[in-house]
Amino acid sequence: MTNISIHKMKKLTLAVTLLMSCIGFSQKDLSKLLKQQNTESIPYISIETLVNKSDDFILLDSREQKEYDTSHLKNARFVGYDHFDLQQTTKQLPNKQQTIVVYCSLGIRSEDTAEKLLAAGYTNVFNLYGGIFEWKNQGLSVYDSNNLETEKVHTFSKAWSKWLLKGEKIYD
């Protein structure tokens, strides 16, 4: 190997190490944030578990309409947060034993929505750990209001956008 290729190899190794450190640090911070913001009254479901889940489940998006329209998980039903209507939502979910996964940007608002479903008698409700941000961070697809795959994710605000590591950040 020449000195140039050894130098390039060292730079590449350093870049990969820094990238992996940032990702690990981000996950540690996300865990800390969720512990501060959530009561953990609703069990989390990991993205890996959800992706590999073979039985039927219903996805509920607990963000605002503009966030959902920018992008959402495939087949997710919009239920909102500020204007969440429990009565309207329960009409769409007659089976109270059905597996329901609620998500939002990171997993904070979705816990509140999931708690309301639990109080209404639903028995198999989960909160998606890391929400749509972590979904996209893991390289999974999101869809716009026309059900076309997109790179855009509404991050709510510039401050919250730091949690989205992949995709195009959209906020007002």
N, C-alpha and C positions, 0 to 999 in steps of 0.2 A: 504494500500500500504506500502511496505517496503521502507526503506531508499534507497536501491539499485534501485528499480523501479522508485522512485521519481527522483533520480539522472539521470537515463537513460532518463526519460521523459524530464527533463530540457535540457539535451544535445541534444536530438532530436529536441526540440522546438528551441533551439539556432541555430542548423544547418539549419533548415528549414527557419528561419528568415534571416540568413546570405545569404542563397541561393537566397531567394526572393529579398533581398536588392541588390545583385549583378546583378540579371536579370533586376530589375528596373533601376539601375544605368547604365547598359549597354544600355538600350533603350533610356534613356535620352541623353547619350553620342552619340548614333547613330543619333538621331534627330539633335543634335548640329553639328556633322560631315557633315550630308547631307545638312544642311542649309549653312555651310561654303563652301562646294564644288559645290553645285547645284544652278542653277538660279530658279528652280521650274517652268520652262517654260512648262514642261510636267506634267500633273496631276499624282499624285501617285495613285496606286491601292493597297489596303492592301491585305495581304495574305488571311485573312478571307473572304474578298469580292471575291477574285479570286477563292478560293476553293468553295464558294457557288454560283458562277456565272453559271447560267443555259444555257445562250445563247452561241453560238459559238464564240470562240476567237482563235487567233493565238499567240503562245508564240515564241519569238525570243530571243536567247541567244547571248548577246553582249560581250562575253569574248573571250579569245584566244582558239585555237583548243585544246591545252593540258588541259586546264581547263574544256572545254566541254567534252572531252573524259574521264576525271576522273569522272565527274558526271554532270548531267543536269536534269532539270525538265522533266517529262514525256511528250513526243510529242513536245518538244521544237525544233525549227529549229536553227541550228548554222548559225550566220551571221558574227561573229567576231567583232573585234574592230579596231585593228591596220590596218587590210586589209579589212575593211568593204567596200563592193561594192554595192552602192546604186542602180545602174542600174540592176545588177544581182538580188538583193533583190526585187525590184519592179516588175520584171518579174514573180516572184513567188507569188506576192500579187496583183492580178488584181483588186480586189474590194477595192477601197479607203475608203469605209465607214465601212469595216470590223473592228471589235474590235481587236486591236493589243496590246499585253503586252510585253514590252521589259524588260529584266532583265540582271544583271551582278552579281558581287559578293555582292555588297551592294546597288547599285542604282546610282552610279556616272557615270560610262561609259555608262550605258544604257540610261541616259538622253541625252547624246550627240547623240547616235544612233537614239533615238526617235525624237530628234529635226530635224534630216535629213529627217526622214519619214514625219514629219509634213510639212516641207518645200517642200517636193515632192507632197503634196496634200492629204495626209492621214489625215482623220478627227477624228478618234477615237483611238488615241494612248495613252497608259498609261505606266508609269514607275513603276515596282514592288518595293514597299517600302522595303528596307532591302535586296533585291535580294535573291540569293540562300542561303546566310548565314542565313538570318532570316527565310527562308523557312525551312531549316534544324534545326535551333534553336527551331522552333515550332514543331519539331518531324515529319515533313512530309518527304515523300520518295523522293530520288534522284536515278538516274539510270546511269550506266556506258556506255561505247561505245558499249557493247553487249546488251544493254537495260535490264540489270539485276540490281536489287536493290542493292545499295551499301551504306556504311557508309562514304566513302571517299568523301572529298570535297577539291578541289584545292583552296588554300587560297592565291595564288599569291606570298606571301612572309611571312616570320615569323612575321613581323610587322603587316600585315593585318590579320594574323591568330587569333589575340586576339578577333576579332569580331565573330568568330565561336565558339559557346558554346557547341554544340553537334556534334557528328560525328568525323571522323578521319581526321586530318589536313594533307594535302599534299601540299608541296611547293618545289621549286628548290632552 
